[in-house]
């Protein structure tokens, strides 16, 4: 019985040490962020704005076509 307890303690100590090594390996990785210039940021924001505006106008056009189709199939009295 005493041998079993000592063996379990040894296994637990080895597992704990292995977990600690994994934690150290995962936290020791450091990535340096790439700094962007102001002109890159401005051009990226204009690109995102342009894509968004095109998407909004496409949605509005599809919505307009849906309204026209409903008006054609269900005319007012």
Secondary structure, DSSP 8 states (H G I E B T S, - for coil): -HHHHHHHHHHHHHHHHHHHHHHHHHHT---------HHHHHHHHHHHHHHHHHHHHHHHHHHHHHHHHHHHHS---
